[in-house]
């Protein structure tokens, strides 16, 4: 069952990092503009919806650590380009 936290004022995913068994997070229409979380967080996450937030291209590096992620929705953010695969550059 997903955790639906859309249409709130969440600014950071780290607020939900203490949910070790979370597999499906739906957080559209929030105020998330930056992604940071501890390395041991979200290890079981398979589905993530961060659409309609304020994310930019810098979101890809932390998201790349989510090894089990199968679906990712980043629609309607401020992403102007996607880094090349394997790139560690964030700009």
Residue pairs with C-beta under 8 A, 6 or more apart in sequence:
1 24
2 23
2 24
2 25
2 26
2 47
3 16
3 19
3 22
3 24
3 25
3 26
4 26
5 16
5 25
5 26
5 27
5 30
6 26
6 27
6 28
6 29
6 30
6 49
7 28
7 29
7 30
8 27
8 29
8 30
9 30
9 31
10 27
10 30
10 31
10 32
11 30
11 31
11 32
11 33
11 34
12 32
12 34
12 35
12 36
13 25
13 27
13 32
13 35
13 36
13 37
13 42
13 50
14 36
14 37
14 38
14 41
16 22
16 25
16 27
17 37
17 38
17 41
17 42
18 41
20 41
20 43
20 44
21 44
22 42
22 44
22 45
23 44
23 45
23 46
23 47
24 45
24 46
24 47
24 48
25 42
25 45
25 47
25 48
25 49
26 47
26 49
27 48
27 49
27 50
27 53
28 49
28 50
28 51
28 52
28 53
28 73
29 51
29 52
29 53
30 52
30 53
31 53
31 54
32 50
32 53
32 54
32 55
33 53
33 54
33 55
33 56
34 55
34 58
34 59
35 50
35 55
35 58
35 59
35 62
35 63
36 62
37 62
39 65
42 66
43 67
43 68
44 68
45 66
45 68
45 69
46 68
46 69
46 70
46 71
47 69
47 70
47 71
48 63
48 66
48 69
48 71
48 72
48 73
49 72
49 73
50 59
50 72
50 73
50 74
50 77
51 73
51 74
51 75
51 76
51 77
52 75
52 76
52 77
53 77
54 77
54 78
55 74
55 77
55 78
55 79
56 77
56 78
56 79
56 80
57 79
57 80
57 81
57 82
57 83
57 90
57 91
58 90
58 91
59 74
59 77
59 79
60 82
60 83
60 90
61 83
61 88
61 90
63 69
63 72
83 89
83 90
